[in-house]
Amino acid sequence: MTTNDPSGLLGLGLIGILFLVVAYIAVVAIGFWLLYTVIWRAVRRGMREFHYPKQD
């Protein structure tokens, strides 16, 4: 006689959802970090070119 106990499947699903949420948060954080890095470098370059223009 077998019983249909879905607790193992539910636990696996819960862990899967938790993993996806953590992975999504990590991807969003890396995206914001990359965007911040690109903008920061552009601002630094612009400020450097503004304050120290090349005298060609």
PyMOL Python script that loads the backbone (N, CA, C, O; Angstrom):
from pymol import cmd

cmd.read_pdbstr("""\
ATOM      1  N   MET A   1       0.840  -1.177   0.000  1.00  0.00           N
ATOM      2  CA  MET A   1       0.000   0.000   0.000  1.00  0.00           C
ATOM      3  C   MET A   1       0.888   1.244   0.000  1.00  0.00           C
ATOM      4  O   MET A   1       1.736   1.416   0.876  1.00  0.00           O
ATOM      5  N   THR A   2       0.684   2.088  -0.974  1.00  0.00           N
ATOM      6  CA  THR A   2       1.483   3.307  -1.079  1.00  0.00           C
ATOM      7  C   THR A   2       0.618   4.506  -0.734  1.00  0.00           C
ATOM      8  O   THR A   2      -0.581   4.539  -1.013  1.00  0.00           O
ATOM      9  N   THR A   3       1.252   5.476  -0.127  1.00  0.00           N
ATOM     10  CA  THR A   3       0.553   6.722   0.181  1.00  0.00           C
ATOM     11  C   THR A   3       1.166   7.825  -0.659  1.00  0.00           C
ATOM     12  O   THR A   3       2.377   7.857  -0.875  1.00  0.00           O
ATOM     13  N   ASN A   4       0.347   8.697  -1.115  1.00  0.00           N
ATOM     14  CA  ASN A   4       0.816   9.825  -1.912  1.00  0.00           C
ATOM     15  C   ASN A   4       1.139  10.980  -0.976  1.00  0.00           C
ATOM     16  O   ASN A   4       0.263  11.762  -0.605  1.00  0.00           O
ATOM     17  N   ASP A   5       2.407  11.075  -0.601  1.00  0.00           N
ATOM     18  CA  ASP A   5       2.854  12.134   0.311  1.00  0.00           C
ATOM     19  C   ASP A   5       3.608  13.177  -0.511  1.00  0.00           C
ATOM     20  O   ASP A   5       4.750  12.941  -0.903  1.00  0.00           O
ATOM     21  N   PRO A   6       2.988  14.324  -0.777  1.00  0.00           N
ATOM     22  CA  PRO A   6       3.623  15.325  -1.640  1.00  0.00           C
ATOM     23  C   PRO A   6       4.615  16.233  -0.911  1.00  0.00           C
ATOM     24  O   PRO A   6       5.081  17.210  -1.497  1.00  0.00           O
ATOM     25  N   SER A   7       4.949  15.944   0.336  1.00  0.00           N
ATOM     26  CA  SER A   7       5.806  16.861   1.091  1.00  0.00           C
ATOM     27  C   SER A   7       7.202  16.967   0.478  1.00  0.00           C
ATOM     28  O   SER A   7       7.796  18.045   0.493  1.00  0.00           O
ATOM     29  N   GLY A   8       7.735  15.872  -0.058  1.00  0.00           N
ATOM     30  CA  GLY A   8       9.055  15.933  -0.691  1.00  0.00           C
ATOM     31  C   GLY A   8       9.040  16.814  -1.921  1.00  0.00           C
ATOM     32  O   GLY A   8       9.952  17.613  -2.136  1.00  0.00           O
ATOM     33  N   LEU A   9       8.000  16.668  -2.729  1.00  0.00           N
ATOM     34  CA  LEU A   9       7.884  17.489  -3.936  1.00  0.00           C
ATOM     35  C   LEU A   9       7.656  18.955  -3.576  1.00  0.00           C
ATOM     36  O   LEU A   9       8.204  19.848  -4.221  1.00  0.00           O
ATOM     37  N   LEU A  10       6.855  19.198  -2.555  1.00  0.00           N
ATOM     38  CA  LEU A  10       6.616  20.575  -2.128  1.00  0.00           C
ATOM     39  C   LEU A  10       7.890  21.208  -1.575  1.00  0.00           C
ATOM     40  O   LEU A  10       8.165  22.382  -1.821  1.00  0.00           O
ATOM     41  N   GLY A  11       8.663  20.424  -0.828  1.00  0.00           N
ATOM     42  CA  GLY A  11       9.931  20.935  -0.303  1.00  0.00           C
ATOM     43  C   GLY A  11      10.893  21.271  -1.423  1.00  0.00           C
ATOM     44  O   GLY A  11      11.569  22.299  -1.387  1.00  0.00           O
ATOM     45  N   LEU A  12      10.952  20.394  -2.427  1.00  0.00           N
ATOM     46  CA  LEU A  12      11.827  20.651  -3.572  1.00  0.00           C
ATOM     47  C   LEU A  12      11.374  21.898  -4.329  1.00  0.00           C
ATOM     48  O   LEU A  12      12.199  22.700  -4.768  1.00  0.00           O
ATOM     49  N   GLY A  13      10.063  22.053  -4.477  1.00  0.00           N
ATOM     50  CA  GLY A  13       9.534  23.238  -5.151  1.00  0.00           C
ATOM     51  C   GLY A  13       9.836  24.507  -4.374  1.00  0.00           C
ATOM     52  O   GLY A  13      10.160  25.539  -4.962  1.00  0.00           O
ATOM     53  N   LEU A  14       9.729  24.434  -3.059  1.00  0.00           N
ATOM     54  CA  LEU A  14      10.022  25.596  -2.219  1.00  0.00           C
ATOM     55  C   LEU A  14      11.491  25.984  -2.321  1.00  0.00           C
ATOM     56  O   LEU A  14      11.829  27.164  -2.418  1.00  0.00           O
ATOM     57  N   ILE A  15      12.359  24.978  -2.298  1.00  0.00           N
ATOM     58  CA  ILE A  15      13.796  25.255  -2.440  1.00  0.00           C
ATOM     59  C   ILE A  15      14.084  25.818  -3.830  1.00  0.00           C
ATOM     60  O   ILE A  15      14.910  26.720  -3.978  1.00  0.00           O
ATOM     61  N   GLY A  16      13.406  25.288  -4.846  1.00  0.00           N
ATOM     62  CA  GLY A  16      13.588  25.794  -6.208  1.00  0.00           C
ATOM     63  C   GLY A  16      13.162  27.247  -6.334  1.00  0.00           C
ATOM     64  O   GLY A  16      13.867  28.055  -6.938  1.00  0.00           O
ATOM     65  N   ILE A  17      12.017  27.577  -5.771  1.00  0.00           N
ATOM     66  CA  ILE A  17      11.535  28.965  -5.816  1.00  0.00           C
ATOM     67  C   ILE A  17      12.486  29.877  -5.051  1.00  0.00           C
ATOM     68  O   ILE A  17      12.793  30.977  -5.511  1.00  0.00           O
ATOM     69  N   LEU A  18      12.950  29.433  -3.898  1.00  0.00           N
ATOM     70  CA  LEU A  18      13.896  30.223  -3.114  1.00  0.00           C
ATOM     71  C   LEU A  18      15.184  30.455  -3.897  1.00  0.00           C
ATOM     72  O   LEU A  18      15.725  31.562  -3.899  1.00  0.00           O
ATOM     73  N   PHE A  19      15.675  29.407  -4.562  1.00  0.00           N
ATOM     74  CA  PHE A  19      16.880  29.538  -5.378  1.00  0.00           C
ATOM     75  C   PHE A  19      16.666  30.533  -6.513  1.00  0.00           C
ATOM     76  O   PHE A  19      17.543  31.352  -6.787  1.00  0.00           O
ATOM     77  N   LEU A  20      15.517  30.473  -7.176  1.00  0.00           N
ATOM     78  CA  LEU A  20      15.237  31.401  -8.274  1.00  0.00           C
ATOM     79  C   LEU A  20      15.165  32.846  -7.779  1.00  0.00           C
ATOM     80  O   LEU A  20      15.646  33.757  -8.453  1.00  0.00           O
ATOM     81  N   VAL A  21      14.570  33.056  -6.613  1.00  0.00           N
ATOM     82  CA  VAL A  21      14.486  34.407  -6.051  1.00  0.00           C
ATOM     83  C   VAL A  21      15.881  34.936  -5.731  1.00  0.00           C
ATOM     84  O   VAL A  21      16.194  36.086  -6.040  1.00  0.00           O
ATOM     85  N   VAL A  22      16.715  34.106  -5.116  1.00  0.00           N
ATOM     86  CA  VAL A  22      18.082  34.525  -4.791  1.00  0.00           C
ATOM     87  C   VAL A  22      18.872  34.797  -6.067  1.00  0.00           C
ATOM     88  O   VAL A  22      19.614  35.777  -6.138  1.00  0.00           O
ATOM     89  N   ALA A  23      18.720  33.939  -7.074  1.00  0.00           N
ATOM     90  CA  ALA A  23      19.423  34.138  -8.342  1.00  0.00           C
ATOM     91  C   ALA A  23      18.953  35.423  -9.017  1.00  0.00           C
ATOM     92  O   ALA A  23      19.769  36.163  -9.567  1.00  0.00           O
ATOM     93  N   TYR A  24      17.651  35.700  -8.984  1.00  0.00           N
ATOM     94  CA  TYR A  24      17.117  36.922  -9.583  1.00  0.00           C
ATOM     95  C   TYR A  24      17.666  38.157  -8.869  1.00  0.00           C
ATOM     96  O   TYR A  24      18.048  39.131  -9.518  1.00  0.00           O
ATOM     97  N   ILE A  25      17.706  38.119  -7.549  1.00  0.00           N
ATOM     98  CA  ILE A  25      18.254  39.246  -6.787  1.00  0.00           C
ATOM     99  C   ILE A  25      19.726  39.447  -7.125  1.00  0.00           C
ATOM    100  O   ILE A  25      20.184  40.584  -7.247  1.00  0.00           O
ATOM    101  N   ALA A  26      20.470  38.355  -7.278  1.00  0.00           N
ATOM    102  CA  ALA A  26      21.889  38.459  -7.625  1.00  0.00           C
ATOM    103  C   ALA A  26      22.067  39.070  -9.010  1.00  0.00           C
ATOM    104  O   ALA A  26      22.941  39.915  -9.200  1.00  0.00           O
ATOM    105  N   VAL A  27      21.257  38.659  -9.977  1.00  0.00           N
ATOM    106  CA  VAL A  27      21.355  39.208 -11.335  1.00  0.00           C
ATOM    107  C   VAL A  27      21.008  40.692 -11.334  1.00  0.00           C
ATOM    108  O   VAL A  27      21.675  41.482 -12.002  1.00  0.00           O
ATOM    109  N   VAL A  28      19.986  41.075 -10.601  1.00  0.00           N
ATOM    110  CA  VAL A  28      19.607  42.492 -10.516  1.00  0.00           C
ATOM    111  C   VAL A  28      20.722  43.300  -9.855  1.00  0.00           C
ATOM    112  O   VAL A  28      21.043  44.398 -10.310  1.00  0.00           O
ATOM    113  N   ALA A  29      21.314  42.767  -8.791  1.00  0.00           N
ATOM    114  CA  ALA A  29      22.405  43.470  -8.105  1.00  0.00           C
ATOM    115  C   ALA A  29      23.608  43.632  -9.025  1.00  0.00           C
ATOM    116  O   ALA A  29      24.214  44.703  -9.063  1.00  0.00           O
ATOM    117  N   ILE A  30      23.958  42.596  -9.760  1.00  0.00           N
ATOM    118  CA  ILE A  30      25.085  42.692 -10.698  1.00  0.00           C
ATOM    119  C   ILE A  30      24.763  43.689 -11.803  1.00  0.00           C
ATOM    120  O   ILE A  30      25.641  44.433 -12.239  1.00  0.00           O
ATOM    121  N   GLY A  31      23.520  43.712 -12.259  1.00  0.00           N
ATOM    122  CA  GLY A  31      23.110  44.685 -13.277  1.00  0.00           C
ATOM    123  C   GLY A  31      23.244  46.114 -12.782  1.00  0.00           C
ATOM    124  O   GLY A  31      23.764  46.974 -13.493  1.00  0.00           O
ATOM    125  N   PHE A  32      22.777  46.371 -11.565  1.00  0.00           N
ATOM    126  CA  PHE A  32      22.916  47.716 -11.005  1.00  0.00           C
ATOM    127  C   PHE A  32      24.378  48.081 -10.803  1.00  0.00           C
ATOM    128  O   PHE A  32      24.768  49.223 -11.045  1.00  0.00           O
ATOM    129  N   TRP A  33      25.198  47.124 -10.361  1.00  0.00           N
ATOM    130  CA  TRP A  33      26.627  47.387 -10.169  1.00  0.00           C
ATOM    131  C   TRP A  33      27.295  47.724 -11.497  1.00  0.00           C
ATOM    132  O   TRP A  33      28.114  48.641 -11.568  1.00  0.00           O
ATOM    133  N   LEU A  34      26.948  46.983 -12.548  1.00  0.00           N
ATOM    134  CA  LEU A  34      27.521  47.244 -13.866  1.00  0.00           C
ATOM    135  C   LEU A  34      27.088  48.613 -14.382  1.00  0.00           C
ATOM    136  O   LEU A  34      27.905  49.364 -14.915  1.00  0.00           O
ATOM    137  N   LEU A  35      25.814  48.939 -14.227  1.00  0.00           N
ATOM    138  CA  LEU A  35      25.314  50.246 -14.645  1.00  0.00           C
ATOM    139  C   LEU A  35      26.009  51.362 -13.873  1.00  0.00           C
ATOM    140  O   LEU A  35      26.414  52.361 -14.469  1.00  0.00           O
ATOM    141  N   TYR A  36      26.153  51.210 -12.566  1.00  0.00           N
ATOM    142  CA  TYR A  36      26.833  52.197 -11.737  1.00  0.00           C
ATOM    143  C   TYR A  36      28.281  52.372 -12.180  1.00  0.00           C
ATOM    144  O   TYR A  36      28.779  53.495 -12.254  1.00  0.00           O
ATOM    145  N   THR A  37      28.963  51.254 -12.479  1.00  0.00           N
ATOM    146  CA  THR A  37      30.363  51.320 -12.897  1.00  0.00           C
ATOM    147  C   THR A  37      30.500  52.074 -14.208  1.00  0.00           C
ATOM    148  O   THR A  37      31.382  52.921 -14.345  1.00  0.00           O
ATOM    149  N   VAL A  38      29.644  51.780 -15.168  1.00  0.00           N
ATOM    150  CA  VAL A  38      29.714  52.449 -16.471  1.00  0.00           C
ATOM    151  C   VAL A  38      29.437  53.939 -16.316  1.00  0.00           C
ATOM    152  O   VAL A  38      30.164  54.762 -16.873  1.00  0.00           O
ATOM    153  N   ILE A  39      28.399  54.295 -15.569  1.00  0.00           N
ATOM    154  CA  ILE A  39      28.064  55.709 -15.380  1.00  0.00           C
ATOM    155  C   ILE A  39      29.169  56.414 -14.615  1.00  0.00           C
ATOM    156  O   ILE A  39      29.533  57.536 -14.966  1.00  0.00           O
ATOM    157  N   TRP A  40      29.716  55.785 -13.570  1.00  0.00           N
ATOM    158  CA  TRP A  40      30.773  56.392 -12.772  1.00  0.00           C
ATOM    159  C   TRP A  40      32.002  56.678 -13.628  1.00  0.00           C
ATOM    160  O   TRP A  40      32.591  57.754 -13.527  1.00  0.00           O
ATOM    161  N   ARG A  41      32.391  55.723 -14.470  1.00  0.00           N
ATOM    162  CA  ARG A  41      33.557  55.941 -15.333  1.00  0.00           C
ATOM    163  C   ARG A  41      33.299  57.056 -16.336  1.00  0.00           C
ATOM    164  O   ARG A  41      34.191  57.858 -16.612  1.00  0.00           O
ATOM    165  N   ALA A  42      32.092  57.116 -16.885  1.00  0.00           N
ATOM    166  CA  ALA A  42      31.768  58.170 -17.842  1.00  0.00           C
ATOM    167  C   ALA A  42      31.799  59.539 -17.167  1.00  0.00           C
ATOM    168  O   ALA A  42      32.297  60.507 -17.742  1.00  0.00           O
ATOM    169  N   VAL A  43      31.271  59.620 -15.955  1.00  0.00           N
ATOM    170  CA  VAL A  43      31.272  60.894 -15.229  1.00  0.00           C
ATOM    171  C   VAL A  43      32.699  61.305 -14.894  1.00  0.00           C
ATOM    172  O   VAL A  43      33.063  62.470 -15.053  1.00  0.00           O
ATOM    173  N   ARG A  44      33.506  60.362 -14.434  1.00  0.00           N
ATOM    174  CA  ARG A  44      34.908  60.690 -14.115  1.00  0.00           C
ATOM    175  C   ARG A  44      35.648  61.176 -15.352  1.00  0.00           C
ATOM    176  O   ARG A  44      36.405  62.145 -15.287  1.00  0.00           O
ATOM    177  N   ARG A  45      35.430  60.503 -16.483  1.00  0.00           N
ATOM    178  CA  ARG A  45      36.106  60.914 -17.710  1.00  0.00           C
ATOM    179  C   ARG A  45      35.633  62.300 -18.142  1.00  0.00           C
ATOM    180  O   ARG A  45      36.435  63.142 -18.546  1.00  0.00           O
ATOM    181  N   GLY A  46      34.327  62.526 -18.052  1.00  0.00           N
ATOM    182  CA  GLY A  46      33.797  63.833 -18.423  1.00  0.00           C
ATOM    183  C   GLY A  46      34.325  64.939 -17.529  1.00  0.00           C
ATOM    184  O   GLY A  46      34.658  66.019 -18.018  1.00  0.00           O
ATOM    185  N   MET A  47      34.408  64.692 -16.230  1.00  0.00           N
ATOM    186  CA  MET A  47      34.935  65.705 -15.316  1.00  0.00           C
ATOM    187  C   MET A  47      36.412  65.970 -15.596  1.00  0.00           C
ATOM    188  O   MET A  47      36.863  67.114 -15.546  1.00  0.00           O
ATOM    189  N   ARG A  48      37.165  64.904 -15.891  1.00  0.00           N
ATOM    190  CA  ARG A  48      38.584  65.067 -16.185  1.00  0.00           C
ATOM    191  C   ARG A  48      38.767  65.877 -17.476  1.00  0.00           C
ATOM    192  O   ARG A  48      39.626  66.757 -17.542  1.00  0.00           O
ATOM    193  N   GLU A  49      37.965  65.579 -18.491  1.00  0.00           N
ATOM    194  CA  GLU A  49      38.077  66.326 -19.746  1.00  0.00           C
ATOM    195  C   GLU A  49      37.616  67.770 -19.567  1.00  0.00           C
ATOM    196  O   GLU A  49      38.134  68.670 -20.227  1.00  0.00           O
ATOM    197  N   PHE A  50      36.652  67.997 -18.684  1.00  0.00           N
ATOM    198  CA  PHE A  50      36.171  69.355 -18.458  1.00  0.00           C
ATOM    199  C   PHE A  50      37.201  70.183 -17.698  1.00  0.00           C
ATOM    200  O   PHE A  50      37.449  71.336 -18.052  1.00  0.00           O
ATOM    201  N   HIS A  51      37.799  69.614 -16.665  1.00  0.00           N
ATOM    202  CA  HIS A  51      38.735  70.363 -15.832  1.00  0.00           C
ATOM    203  C   HIS A  51      40.139  70.427 -16.416  1.00  0.00           C
ATOM    204  O   HIS A  51      40.875  71.378 -16.154  1.00  0.00           O
ATOM    205  N   TYR A  52      40.514  69.435 -17.196  1.00  0.00           N
ATOM    206  CA  TYR A  52      41.857  69.397 -17.788  1.00  0.00           C
ATOM    207  C   TYR A  52      41.744  69.161 -19.286  1.00  0.00           C
ATOM    208  O   TYR A  52      42.089  68.083 -19.770  1.00  0.00           O
ATOM    209  N   PRO A  53      41.264  70.158 -20.028  1.00  0.00           N
ATOM    210  CA  PRO A  53      41.117  69.951 -21.479  1.00  0.00           C
ATOM    211  C   PRO A  53      42.486  69.820 -22.147  1.00  0.00           C
ATOM    212  O   PRO A  53      43.474  70.406 -21.703  1.00  0.00           O
ATOM    213  N   LYS A  54      42.515  69.041 -23.216  1.00  0.00           N
ATOM    214  CA  LYS A  54      43.767  68.865 -23.953  1.00  0.00           C
ATOM    215  C   LYS A  54      44.070  70.143 -24.719  1.00  0.00           C
ATOM    216  O   LYS A  54      43.190  70.724 -25.353  1.00  0.00           O
ATOM    217  N   GLN A  55      45.314  70.569 -24.654  1.00  0.00           N
ATOM    218  CA  GLN A  55      45.749  71.783 -25.345  1.00  0.00           C
ATOM    219  C   GLN A  55      46.465  71.382 -26.635  1.00  0.00           C
ATOM    220  O   GLN A  55      47.690  71.467 -26.724  1.00  0.00           O
ATOM    221  N   ASP A  56      45.694  70.944 -27.631  1.00  0.00           N
ATOM    222  CA  ASP A  56      46.309  70.524 -28.896  1.00  0.00           C
ATOM    223  C   ASP A  56      46.609  71.712 -29.768  1.00  0.00           C
ATOM    224  O   ASP A  56      47.129  71.552 -30.872  1.00  0.00           O
TER     225      ASP A  56
END
""", "prot")
cmd.dss("prot")
cmd.show_as("cartoon", "prot")
cmd.util.cbc("prot")
cmd.orient("prot")
